[in-house]
Amino acid sequence: MNDLYSRHRGVLPDWLALYYDEPLEITHGEGRHVWDSAGNKYLDFFGGILTTMTAHALPEVTKAVSEQAGRIIHSSTLYLNRPMVDMAERVAQLSGIPDARVFFTTSGTEANDTALLLATAYRRSNTVLAMRNSYHGRSFSTVGITGNRGWSPTSLSPLQTLYVHGGVRTRGPFAALDDEAFIDACVEDLKDILGHTRPPAALIAEPIQGVGGFTSPPDGLYAAFRDVLNAYGILWIADEVQTGWGRTGEHFWGWQAHAQSGPPDIVTFAKGIGNGMSIGGVIARADIMNCLDANSISTFGGTQITMAAGLANLTYLVEHDLQGNARRVGGLLIERLRSVAAQLPGVREVRGRGLMIGIELVRPGTDEADPQAAAAVLEAAREGGLLIGKGGGHSTSALRIAPPLSLTVAEAEEGAAILERALRSTY
Ligand SMILES: Cc1ncc(COP(=O)(O)O)c(C=O)c1O
C-alpha cells in the first residue's frame, strides 16, 4: 500500500470510498487532462464528479480567483458583496423563474436542504415526494429523501418521504410500456399516493438521475406530474446539481426536457458552476424564498472568491457556447458508444444526453446488473489513460461519462477508443 493511501485509511472514515484497486492521487490538470503523482496523464471523462465543468486550470477562472484572493476572499453575508449580487442576478435571469431570488450555499446537499426548508415552511407540511433511485445529498435531511439504498446510511428522517415511480425508464414495473403508457402509469401512481397521504410540501426530482446511473424518464413526465401537483398546490423542486448549465446539450436546465410545464418552483444547483470552487445554491420564486420568519445564514455561501470563480466560469461557458458543444460532441460520442455497445452482449443500455452518458452493464445473456464488470472496465480504462465514473441504484453497474463541456471531437474519439478497448477486454 502506498504511503498516502495508508495514511488516508488511518485517519479518514471507512465509508469514504476511493476508486481503483490502487487509488490515484491527481496532482494537476489542464483542459480535459489530469496527471497523477507518478506522472501518468489521463483524459478526464468524469471531471471530479461533473464538477470541472468548463476545463481544468481554465485561465479565465484561475485569473479571477487569484485576483480576487489578492483583494478579499470573504466578508460574510453581513456586508454587501458585489460578486454575489452580480452572480445572483445572472443566475436568476438564466433560471426562467419569474421574480426569482437566489440563495448561495457551499454544496448541493446544503442547497437541497435549503429547498426542503423552504418548501416545508411554505406549505406547512413535512411530507415530501421523491423519486425512486434518487440521490440528493449526504445530510440528515437529504438522506431522508434519497431513494438509493447504497447512499442511505440511516432511515431516521425529519421528513416523511413517499417515493414515486418514473425516474428509471427501462427497469421497474412499468418498463415494458411505451413512453406514453409509462407516463400515464406514473401519473396514476402519483395520484394514488396523493389519495393516501397528508398533503405533501413538494416533489423533488433530478431531471436525469446522477448517482443513480444517468437514468431518466421519457421527456414530458414532469410536465404531466406538474398538472397533478398544481391541483394540490404541491411545489416542484428540480435538483439540477448534475444536469444544470447546459450539460445535457439540448437544454440549459434538465427540467426543460419537460418544458410545457414551465419552470419549477424551486431549482437547486452546485457542482459545475464553480468549476471546483464550492458553490451551491437555490433559486425560488420570491414568495417561497421569503417565506421564512426567522434569520438564516450560510457563513461561506456566496463568498467573494467562489463568486469570482463562478462568474468567470459562467461567462466562459456562455460566450463559448459550451451547451452547443455538449450537444454536438456528446451526440457524436453517444453514437460511437452505441455502435460499440451493439457488438457487446454485456452492455444493456447506452443512455443519456449531451455530455452525460451512462452505460449499463449486465451479465451477458441476462438482465442482471454486473457491478464487477463495471469495476473491471473502470480499471481497464484507467490503464488505457481514461478516467470515468460509475453509479447505479440497486447495484453500481453503470459507467458514467461526463467530461468537461469543452471536450473536443478528437478527445471524444480518443476516449471512446480507450473505452471500447476497456469494454472488449472485460467481455
Ligand atoms: C443530484 C445531486 N444532488 C445533490 C448532490 C449533493 O451535492 P454535494 O455533494 O455537493 O453536497 C449530488 C452529489 O453528487 C447530486 O448528484
The ligand as an ORCA input file, in Angstrom:
! r2SCAN-3c Opt
* xyz 0 1
  C     -28.242     15.350     -7.963
  C     -27.403     15.640     -6.756
  N     -27.911     16.398     -5.778
  C     -27.190     16.712     -4.697
  C     -25.893     16.268     -4.548
  C     -25.109     16.635     -3.326
  O     -24.150     17.572     -3.656
  P     -22.850     17.772     -2.727
  O     -22.046     16.518     -2.810
  O     -22.192     18.988     -3.317
  O     -23.332     18.037     -1.357
  C     -25.322     15.477     -5.543
  C     -23.932     14.979     -5.400
  O     -23.498     14.076     -6.084
  C     -26.094     15.158     -6.673
  O     -25.600     14.396     -7.655
*
